[in-house]
């Protein structure tokens, strides 16, 4: 399993994560920031365990993020 972390407070709402990995990210209608689906929040770090089949799309989302708030740990 792969661990993905999103620092949501620093999100600027560019939507790249959703474009690259729509199965894992969505945008909040309340504040326009990214939401990491099926994650838990611990002190502003939203973390989810994902299957290896999602690795490429999530890595692409992390690379596209202009504020570098998506971390992928294999």
C-alpha positions as CSV (number, residue, x, y, z in Angstrom):
1,X,0.0,0.0,0.0
2,X,1.0,3.6,-0.7
3,X,0.5,6.5,1.6
4,X,-0.7,9.8,0.3
5,X,-0.7,13.0,2.3
6,X,-2.4,16.3,1.5
7,X,-1.7,19.5,3.4
8,X,-5.1,21.0,2.7
9,X,-4.7,24.3,4.5
10,X,-2.1,25.3,1.9
11,X,-4.2,24.4,-1.1
12,X,-4.8,27.2,-3.6
13,X,-7.6,25.3,-5.5
14,X,-5.9,24.9,-8.8
15,X,-7.7,21.6,-9.5
16,X,-4.7,19.8,-11.0
17,X,-4.9,17.0,-8.5
18,X,-8.5,16.3,-9.5
19,X,-7.6,16.4,-13.2
20,X,-4.8,13.8,-12.8
21,X,-6.3,11.6,-10.1
22,X,-10.1,12.1,-10.0
23,X,-10.6,8.7,-8.3
24,X,-8.7,10.1,-5.3
25,X,-9.2,13.9,-5.3
26,X,-12.2,16.2,-5.5
27,X,-12.7,19.9,-4.9
28,X,-14.7,21.2,-1.9
29,X,-17.8,23.2,-2.8
30,X,-17.5,25.1,0.5
31,X,-14.0,26.5,0.1
32,X,-12.7,25.4,-3.3
33,X,-9.8,23.4,-1.9
34,X,-8.8,19.9,-2.6
35,X,-10.2,17.0,-0.7
36,X,-8.3,13.7,-0.5
37,X,-11.0,11.0,-0.6
38,X,-11.2,8.3,2.0
39,X,-8.6,10.1,4.2
40,X,-8.3,10.9,7.8
41,X,-7.2,14.3,9.2
42,X,-4.5,14.7,11.8
43,X,-3.5,18.2,12.5
44,X,-4.1,19.5,9.0
45,X,-2.5,16.5,7.3
46,X,-5.0,14.5,5.4
47,X,-3.7,11.0,4.8
48,X,-5.0,8.0,2.9
49,X,-3.7,4.5,2.0
50,X,-4.1,3.8,-1.7
51,X,-3.6,0.8,-3.9
52,X,-0.5,0.5,-6.1
53,X,-2.7,0.7,-9.2
54,X,-3.3,4.4,-8.3
55,X,0.4,5.3,-8.0
56,X,1.0,6.8,-11.4
57,X,-2.0,9.1,-11.4
58,X,-1.3,10.3,-7.8
59,X,2.4,10.9,-8.6
60,X,1.3,12.9,-11.6
61,X,-1.0,14.9,-9.4
62,X,1.7,15.5,-6.9
63,X,4.1,16.7,-9.6
64,X,1.5,19.1,-11.1
65,X,0.7,20.7,-7.7
66,X,2.1,24.2,-7.9
67,X,2.3,24.5,-4.1
68,X,3.8,21.0,-3.4
69,X,1.3,19.9,-0.8
70,X,0.8,16.3,-2.0
71,X,3.3,13.8,-0.7
72,X,3.5,10.2,-1.9
73,X,5.3,7.5,0.2
74,X,5.8,4.1,-1.4
